[in-house]
Structures are given as C-alpha cells and as structure tokens.
C-alpha cells in the first residue's frame, strides 16, 4: 500500500471511529431503581459491605472514597429496560475509588449516546484517583455500539483549552473484556496512568477498539503499564494499544510493555509528545493495518514535526515505525504475521 495515501486514509477513518467517545454532556442521574449494594460510611469513606448487583449508577458523594473492600459490583439490566450509564460515577468535584471489582453481566445490546453510554468507572468533571481496582466484562456481548469503556475520565471543554484542569491518578488497576476502550482520558484533564494491566477488547470482531486513549485536549503520562493491543478487520478504521488523538501537547508514553495484537501499537496524532523506551511487541494474525509506532504529528492542525520518538523496541509488525526517523529506535527480530 502506498505509504502517504495509507496514512491520510487511515487518519480520516480513525477520526470517524472515535467520534462517539469524543464529547458527552451532563451527569448520570440515579433513579429509584433496585440494587442490593450496601455501604458503611466512616468519615468520607464508603465501604462496600459485600458483593452486590445494581441496575443503576452508583454515585460517590463529593470528596468521598469508595472502598470496595475487595468486593464486586455487578451491573445488570433493570426489568423491562437496559442498563444505562456508568456503573460507578462521581457526584461532585473530587472522588476516589479503590479495592473495587466492577463487572457487567449479560447486558442487552442497545446503543446509547451521551451520559447513557456504558462505562465501568467514570469521573466527569472530577479530580481524584482510581487505584487498585479490577474491571471486567464492561460490554454488551457481540456489540458494535461505541461504548463500554472500563475507565473513563472526562472534563469539558474538549477543544484543547484548559480553564479548569482535573487531575486524576489511574494506577494498579486490572482491566479486561471491555467493549470500546480500556482507559479513556478526554478533555480538560491531566492523568497519571501507571502500573495498570490493560487487556484487550472482548468485541474486536464488532468495532475498532483502543486499550488506552488520551484525546481532545487530554494531557498526562502513560508509564509502566502492561497493555494488550486490539485489531480490526478492515480499512475503514484502525484499532490500537495506545491512541493519542488530538490530545494536549506534551503527553508522555514511557516504559510500557505492549503485547497482544494491534493494528497500530502506538498511534500518535498530537504534538510535542514523548514516546520513549516502550516495548511494542505483537503476535497473532494481522488486520488491514500493521504498524508498531506511527508518528503523525505532521498531520495535526499545526503541522509541526515536533514529537520525540526514541529508544523504543518493536517486534512482529510489518511496518515497525511509520513517519519515525532517528531516535535510537530498534527493530527486534521475531515472527511477523502477514495476511
């Protein structure tokens, strides 16, 4: 495939694939539905008493910590309807979640928009931390709905400006079998994403998924994570392990180990990013695209060629580095998988 044509075509369709997770307005309300999740409140900590199920969003009061105490909250569909929104969500400007397992079970395959999109843990307009949790099965079965994010952190505006940045630590979580994205950070946020284990999407046959995404002005660092990539069948979109899409300047992706199978291991459509000392390894059959690290800063609005891509190691991809030169990057010999 022609290199220049490939990148422009790829970028255009990746934008379409991401449109559904770009901007969602409003808070998720809690209606008078049934759930059997009970908490003991001590000071500003709410401790989950036992494993439980819920058919509504559980909200964290402003300034509180939800301590799961290693118990599980399972989201299920309400009678006569389907689950909507996040399983756990902040109600104020500060929240923390720790030692909690979140999962979904047999949810109906119904597509929602805005605040009703499915998420595991979501912070909207909130600072805080999401540390030491296990999130699995945030999906609707074999669904192509553009929702089902294990962790989502978002804050308006989404235009790259930063009037009221919210800082969130996302660390030591284990994520698996999500639908669209493992970790999403969009808008006026600054995230420290470190020491997480992020598996692959459960619905790669139905949509183009991403394991970790920073987008639409989101800033921060992604470091010391174990991340599995995602693959999509076709030329209309690309799935990734790490996606930087119109994120804020200065994002850093350092010392991560990427495995599994991805169309693009690290996709960089931002400026002034640092992509350093990552291991980007692939195994498994390829989709339409097969790129280890793609540095597409020249296709951003500014057109500046100012990202730093250095000291990375790529193995198993047909194209190890795209639009990358210099930087002491290496190609590690190993099996490559071609269609």
Secondary structure as a PSIPRED ss2 file (coil, helix, strand):
# PSIPRED VFORMAT (PSIPRED V4.0)

   1 X C   1.000  0.000  0.000
   2 X C   1.000  0.000  0.000
   3 X H   0.000  1.000  0.000
   4 X H   0.000  1.000  0.000
   5 X H   0.000  1.000  0.000
   6 X H   0.000  1.000  0.000
   7 X H   0.000  1.000  0.000
   8 X H   0.000  1.000  0.000
   9 X H   0.000  1.000  0.000
  10 X H   0.000  1.000  0.000
  11 X H   0.000  1.000  0.000
  12 X H   0.000  1.000  0.000
  13 X H   0.000  1.000  0.000
  14 X H   0.000  1.000  0.000
  15 X H   0.000  1.000  0.000
  16 X H   0.000  1.000  0.000
  17 X H   0.000  1.000  0.000
  18 X H   0.000  1.000  0.000
  19 X H   0.000  1.000  0.000
  20 X H   0.000  1.000  0.000
  21 X H   0.000  1.000  0.000
  22 X C   1.000  0.000  0.000
  23 X C   1.000  0.000  0.000
  24 X C   1.000  0.000  0.000
  25 X C   1.000  0.000  0.000
  26 X C   1.000  0.000  0.000
  27 X C   1.000  0.000  0.000
  28 X C   1.000  0.000  0.000
  29 X C   1.000  0.000  0.000
  30 X C   1.000  0.000  0.000
  31 X C   1.000  0.000  0.000
  32 X C   1.000  0.000  0.000
  33 X C   1.000  0.000  0.000
  34 X C   1.000  0.000  0.000
  35 X E   0.000  0.000  1.000
  36 X C   1.000  0.000  0.000
  37 X C   1.000  0.000  0.000
  38 X C   1.000  0.000  0.000
  39 X E   0.000  0.000  1.000
  40 X E   0.000  0.000  1.000
  41 X E   0.000  0.000  1.000
  42 X E   0.000  0.000  1.000
  43 X C   1.000  0.000  0.000
  44 X C   1.000  0.000  0.000
  45 X E   0.000  0.000  1.000
  46 X E   0.000  0.000  1.000
  47 X E   0.000  0.000  1.000
  48 X E   0.000  0.000  1.000
  49 X C   1.000  0.000  0.000
  50 X C   1.000  0.000  0.000
  51 X C   1.000  0.000  0.000
  52 X E   0.000  0.000  1.000
  53 X E   0.000  0.000  1.000
  54 X E   0.000  0.000  1.000
  55 X C   1.000  0.000  0.000
  56 X C   1.000  0.000  0.000
  57 X C   1.000  0.000  0.000
  58 X E   0.000  0.000  1.000
  59 X E   0.000  0.000  1.000
  60 X E   0.000  0.000  1.000
  61 X C   1.000  0.000  0.000
  62 X C   1.000  0.000  0.000
  63 X C   1.000  0.000  0.000
  64 X E   0.000  0.000  1.000
  65 X E   0.000  0.000  1.000
  66 X E   0.000  0.000  1.000
  67 X E   0.000  0.000  1.000
  68 X E   0.000  0.000  1.000
  69 X E   0.000  0.000  1.000
  70 X E   0.000  0.000  1.000
  71 X E   0.000  0.000  1.000
  72 X E   0.000  0.000  1.000
  73 X E   0.000  0.000  1.000
  74 X E   0.000  0.000  1.000
  75 X E   0.000  0.000  1.000
  76 X C   1.000  0.000  0.000
  77 X C   1.000  0.000  0.000
  78 X C   1.000  0.000  0.000
  79 X C   1.000  0.000  0.000
  80 X C   1.000  0.000  0.000
  81 X C   1.000  0.000  0.000
  82 X C   1.000  0.000  0.000
  83 X C   1.000  0.000  0.000
  84 X C   1.000  0.000  0.000
  85 X C   1.000  0.000  0.000
  86 X E   0.000  0.000  1.000
  87 X E   0.000  0.000  1.000
  88 X E   0.000  0.000  1.000
  89 X E   0.000  0.000  1.000
  90 X E   0.000  0.000  1.000
  91 X C   1.000  0.000  0.000
  92 X C   1.000  0.000  0.000
  93 X C   1.000  0.000  0.000
  94 X E   0.000  0.000  1.000
  95 X E   0.000  0.000  1.000
  96 X E   0.000  0.000  1.000
  97 X E   0.000  0.000  1.000
  98 X E   0.000  0.000  1.000
  99 X E   0.000  0.000  1.000
 100 X E   0.000  0.000  1.000
 101 X E   0.000  0.000  1.000
 102 X E   0.000  0.000  1.000
 103 X E   0.000  0.000  1.000
 104 X E   0.000  0.000  1.000
 105 X C   1.000  0.000  0.000
 106 X C   1.000  0.000  0.000
 107 X C   1.000  0.000  0.000
 108 X C   1.000  0.000  0.000
 109 X C   1.000  0.000  0.000
 110 X C   1.000  0.000  0.000
 111 X C   1.000  0.000  0.000
 112 X C   1.000  0.000  0.000
 113 X C   1.000  0.000  0.000
 114 X H   0.000  1.000  0.000
 115 X H   0.000  1.000  0.000
 116 X H   0.000  1.000  0.000
 117 X C   1.000  0.000  0.000
 118 X C   1.000  0.000  0.000
 119 X E   0.000  0.000  1.000
 120 X E   0.000  0.000  1.000
 121 X E   0.000  0.000  1.000
 122 X E   0.000  0.000  1.000
 123 X E   0.000  0.000  1.000
 124 X E   0.000  0.000  1.000
 125 X C   1.000  0.000  0.000
 126 X C   1.000  0.000  0.000
 127 X E   0.000  0.000  1.000
 128 X E   0.000  0.000  1.000
 129 X E   0.000  0.000  1.000
 130 X E   0.000  0.000  1.000
 131 X E   0.000  0.000  1.000
 132 X C   1.000  0.000  0.000
 133 X C   1.000  0.000  0.000
 134 X E   0.000  0.000  1.000
 135 X E   0.000  0.000  1.000
 136 X E   0.000  0.000  1.000
 137 X C   1.000  0.000  0.000
 138 X C   1.000  0.000  0.000
 139 X C   1.000  0.000  0.000
 140 X C   1.000  0.000  0.000
 141 X C   1.000  0.000  0.000
 142 X C   1.000  0.000  0.000
 143 X C   1.000  0.000  0.000
 144 X C   1.000  0.000  0.000
 145 X C   1.000  0.000  0.000
 146 X C   1.000  0.000  0.000
 147 X C   1.000  0.000  0.000
 148 X C   1.000  0.000  0.000
 149 X E   0.000  0.000  1.000
 150 X E   0.000  0.000  1.000
 151 X E   0.000  0.000  1.000
 152 X E   0.000  0.000  1.000
 153 X E   0.000  0.000  1.000
 154 X E   0.000  0.000  1.000
 155 X E   0.000  0.000  1.000
 156 X C   1.000  0.000  0.000
 157 X C   1.000  0.000  0.000
 158 X C   1.000  0.000  0.000
 159 X C   1.000  0.000  0.000
 160 X C   1.000  0.000  0.000
 161 X C   1.000  0.000  0.000
 162 X C   1.000  0.000  0.000
 163 X C   1.000  0.000  0.000
 164 X C   1.000  0.000  0.000
 165 X C   1.000  0.000  0.000
 166 X E   0.000  0.000  1.000
 167 X E   0.000  0.000  1.000
 168 X E   0.000  0.000  1.000
 169 X E   0.000  0.000  1.000
 170 X E   0.000  0.000  1.000
 171 X E   0.000  0.000  1.000
 172 X C   1.000  0.000  0.000
 173 X C   1.000  0.000  0.000
 174 X E   0.000  0.000  1.000
 175 X E   0.000  0.000  1.000
 176 X E   0.000  0.000  1.000
 177 X C   1.000  0.000  0.000
 178 X C   1.000  0.000  0.000
 179 X C   1.000  0.000  0.000
 180 X C   1.000  0.000  0.000
 181 X E   0.000  0.000  1.000
 182 X E   0.000  0.000  1.000
 183 X E   0.000  0.000  1.000
 184 X E   0.000  0.000  1.000
 185 X E   0.000  0.000  1.000
 186 X E   0.000  0.000  1.000
 187 X E   0.000  0.000  1.000
 188 X C   1.000  0.000  0.000
 189 X E   0.000  0.000  1.000
 190 X E   0.000  0.000  1.000
 191 X E   0.000  0.000  1.000
 192 X E   0.000  0.000  1.000
 193 X E   0.000  0.000  1.000
 194 X E   0.000  0.000  1.000
 195 X C   1.000  0.000  0.000
 196 X C   1.000  0.000  0.000
 197 X E   0.000  0.000  1.000
 198 X E   0.000  0.000  1.000
 199 X C   1.000  0.000  0.000
 200 X C   1.000  0.000  0.000
 201 X C   1.000  0.000  0.000
 202 X C   1.000  0.000  0.000
 203 X C   1.000  0.000  0.000
 204 X C   1.000  0.000  0.000
 205 X C   1.000  0.000  0.000
 206 X C   1.000  0.000  0.000
 207 X C   1.000  0.000  0.000
 208 X C   1.000  0.000  0.000
 209 X C   1.000  0.000  0.000
 210 X E   0.000  0.000  1.000
 211 X E   0.000  0.000  1.000
 212 X E   0.000  0.000  1.000
 213 X E   0.000  0.000  1.000
 214 X E   0.000  0.000  1.000
 215 X E   0.000  0.000  1.000
 216 X C   1.000  0.000  0.000
 217 X C   1.000  0.000  0.000
 218 X C   1.000  0.000  0.000
 219 X E   0.000  0.000  1.000
 220 X E   0.000  0.000  1.000
 221 X E   0.000  0.000  1.000
 222 X E   0.000  0.000  1.000
 223 X E   0.000  0.000  1.000
 224 X C   1.000  0.000  0.000
 225 X C   1.000  0.000  0.000
 226 X E   0.000  0.000  1.000
 227 X E   0.000  0.000  1.000
 228 X E   0.000  0.000  1.000
 229 X E   0.000  0.000  1.000
 230 X C   1.000  0.000  0.000
 231 X C   1.000  0.000  0.000
 232 X C   1.000  0.000  0.000
 233 X C   1.000  0.000  0.000
 234 X C   1.000  0.000  0.000
 235 X C   1.000  0.000  0.000
 236 X C   1.000  0.000  0.000
 237 X C   1.000  0.000  0.000
 238 X C   1.000  0.000  0.000
 239 X C   1.000  0.000  0.000
 240 X E   0.000  0.000  1.000
 241 X E   0.000  0.000  1.000
 242 X E   0.000  0.000  1.000
 243 X E   0.000  0.000  1.000
 244 X E   0.000  0.000  1.000
 245 X E   0.000  0.000  1.000
 246 X C   1.000  0.000  0.000
 247 X C   1.000  0.000  0.000
 248 X C   1.000  0.000  0.000
 249 X C   1.000  0.000  0.000
 250 X C   1.000  0.000  0.000
 251 X C   1.000  0.000  0.000
 252 X E   0.000  0.000  1.000
 253 X E   0.000  0.000  1.000
 254 X E   0.000  0.000  1.000
 255 X C   1.000  0.000  0.000
 256 X C   1.000  0.000  0.000
 257 X E   0.000  0.000  1.000
 258 X E   0.000  0.000  1.000
 259 X E   0.000  0.000  1.000
 260 X E   0.000  0.000  1.000
 261 X C   1.000  0.000  0.000
 262 X C   1.000  0.000  0.000
 263 X C   1.000  0.000  0.000
 264 X E   0.000  0.000  1.000
 265 X E   0.000  0.000  1.000
 266 X E   0.000  0.000  1.000
 267 X E   0.000  0.000  1.000
 268 X E   0.000  0.000  1.000
 269 X E   0.000  0.000  1.000
 270 X C   1.000  0.000  0.000
 271 X C   1.000  0.000  0.000
 272 X C   1.000  0.000  0.000
 273 X C   1.000  0.000  0.000
 274 X E   0.000  0.000  1.000
 275 X E   0.000  0.000  1.000
 276 X E   0.000  0.000  1.000
 277 X C   1.000  0.000  0.000
 278 X C   1.000  0.000  0.000
 279 X E   0.000  0.000  1.000
 280 X E   0.000  0.000  1.000
 281 X E   0.000  0.000  1.000
 282 X C   1.000  0.000  0.000
 283 X C   1.000  0.000  0.000
 284 X C   1.000  0.000  0.000
 285 X C   1.000  0.000  0.000
 286 X C   1.000  0.000  0.000
 287 X C   1.000  0.000  0.000
 288 X C   1.000  0.000  0.000
 289 X C   1.000  0.000  0.000
 290 X C   1.000  0.000  0.000
 291 X E   0.000  0.000  1.000
 292 X E   0.000  0.000  1.000
 293 X E   0.000  0.000  1.000
 294 X E   0.000  0.000  1.000
 295 X E   0.000  0.000  1.000
 296 X C   1.000  0.000  0.000
 297 X H   0.000  1.000  0.000
 298 X H   0.000  1.000  0.000
 299 X H   0.000  1.000  0.000
 300 X C   1.000  0.000  0.000
 301 X C   1.000  0.000  0.000
 302 X C   1.000  0.000  0.000
 303 X C   1.000  0.000  0.000
 304 X C   1.000  0.000  0.000
 305 X C   1.000  0.000  0.000
 306 X C   1.000  0.000  0.000
 307 X C   1.000  0.000  0.000
 308 X E   0.000  0.000  1.000
 309 X E   0.000  0.000  1.000
 310 X E   0.000  0.000  1.000
 311 X C   1.000  0.000  0.000
 312 X C   1.000  0.000  0.000
 313 X E   0.000  0.000  1.000
 314 X E   0.000  0.000  1.000
 315 X E   0.000  0.000  1.000
 316 X C   1.000  0.000  0.000
 317 X C   1.000  0.000  0.000
 318 X C   1.000  0.000  0.000
 319 X E   0.000  0.000  1.000
 320 X E   0.000  0.000  1.000
 321 X E   0.000  0.000  1.000
 322 X E   0.000  0.000  1.000
 323 X C   1.000  0.000  0.000
 324 X C   1.000  0.000  0.000
 325 X C   1.000  0.000  0.000
 326 X C   1.000  0.000  0.000
 327 X C   1.000  0.000  0.000
 328 X C   1.000  0.000  0.000
 329 X C   1.000  0.000  0.000
 330 X E   0.000  0.000  1.000
 331 X E   0.000  0.000  1.000
 332 X C   1.000  0.000  0.000
 333 X C   1.000  0.000  0.000
 334 X C   1.000  0.000  0.000
 335 X C   1.000  0.000  0.000
 336 X C   1.000  0.000  0.000
 337 X C   1.000  0.000  0.000
 338 X C   1.000  0.000  0.000
 339 X C   1.000  0.000  0.000
